[in-house]
Amino acid sequence: KLRRDRKYKAKVYRCIGHGIGDAIRVDLVNCKTDDIVVSEWLDDLPHNVEMAGAVTRTSWKGDAFNVTFGRYDWTETVELPENKTIES
């Protein structure tokens, strides 16, 4: 999902594997250079709760990307690092 100013995009992945279980990862990407600025798992690994269909809403709010899980009624936030600046 692109931020309004199109400087960053967020990519949300559902990852399934032996070592991680069923987990959600968010990558925040600089659109200009296509570099991953932040990559975060939204829970401790291994994660054993089935995450299929759990993400119901995603949104940008300033420098923060929010992922809302409807089934569990909670929101996780991934923020851009303050010490990194991206040239316009």
C-alpha positions as CSV (number, residue, x, y, z in Angstrom):
1,K,0.0,0.0,0.0
2,L,1.4,3.3,-1.0
3,R,1.7,6.3,1.3
4,R,-0.1,9.4,0.0
5,D,3.2,11.2,-0.8
6,R,4.3,8.0,-2.6
7,K,7.7,8.1,-0.9
8,Y,7.1,4.7,0.8
9,K,5.1,1.6,0.2
10,A,4.2,-1.1,2.7
11,K,4.1,-4.8,1.7
12,V,2.3,-7.2,4.0
13,Y,3.2,-10.9,3.8
14,R,1.6,-14.0,5.3
15,C,4.5,-16.4,5.9
16,I,4.1,-20.1,6.6
17,G,7.0,-22.3,7.5
18,H,8.4,-24.9,9.8
19,G,10.5,-22.4,11.8
20,I,8.0,-19.5,11.9
21,G,4.6,-21.1,12.0
22,D,1.9,-18.9,10.5
23,A,3.0,-15.3,10.8
24,I,2.6,-11.8,9.3
25,R,5.6,-9.7,8.2
26,V,5.5,-6.0,7.1
27,D,8.2,-4.5,4.9
28,L,8.3,-0.7,4.4
29,V,10.0,0.1,1.1
30,N,11.5,3.4,-0.2
31,C,9.7,3.8,-3.6
32,K,12.6,5.8,-5.1
33,T,15.4,3.2,-4.5
34,D,13.2,0.1,-3.9
35,D,15.3,-0.5,-0.7
36,I,13.6,-2.1,2.4
37,V,13.8,0.5,5.2
38,V,12.0,-1.6,7.9
39,S,11.1,-5.3,8.0
40,E,9.2,-6.5,11.1
41,W,7.3,-9.6,12.2
42,L,4.1,-8.6,13.9
43,D,4.4,-11.3,16.6
44,D,6.9,-13.5,18.3
45,L,8.1,-16.4,16.2
46,P,7.1,-19.2,15.9
47,H,3.5,-18.0,15.8
48,N,1.0,-20.8,16.1
49,V,-2.4,-19.0,15.5
50,E,-3.8,-19.3,12.0
51,M,-3.5,-15.9,10.4
52,A,-5.5,-16.6,7.2
53,G,-8.0,-13.9,6.7
54,A,-7.0,-12.1,9.9
55,V,-5.8,-8.9,8.3
56,T,-8.9,-6.7,7.8
57,R,-7.5,-3.2,7.3
58,T,-4.2,-1.5,6.5
59,S,-3.5,2.2,6.6
60,W,-0.8,4.9,6.7
61,K,-0.9,7.5,9.4
62,G,2.1,9.9,9.0
63,D,5.3,7.8,9.4
64,A,3.4,4.8,10.8
65,F,1.8,1.9,9.0
66,N,-1.1,0.2,10.8
67,V,-2.3,-3.4,10.3
68,T,-5.6,-4.2,11.9
69,F,-6.6,-7.8,12.7
70,G,-10.4,-8.0,12.7
71,R,-10.8,-11.5,14.1
72,Y,-8.7,-10.6,17.1
73,D,-9.6,-6.9,17.3
74,W,-6.1,-5.6,17.7
75,T,-3.9,-3.2,15.7
76,E,-0.1,-3.5,15.1
77,T,2.0,-0.5,14.1
78,V,5.2,-0.4,12.1
79,E,7.0,2.9,12.1
80,L,9.7,4.4,9.8
81,P,13.0,4.9,11.6
82,E,13.4,8.5,12.7
83,N,17.2,8.6,12.0
84,K,16.8,7.7,8.3
85,T,15.7,10.4,5.9
86,I,14.7,9.8,2.3
87,E,15.5,12.5,-0.3
88,S,12.5,13.9,-2.1
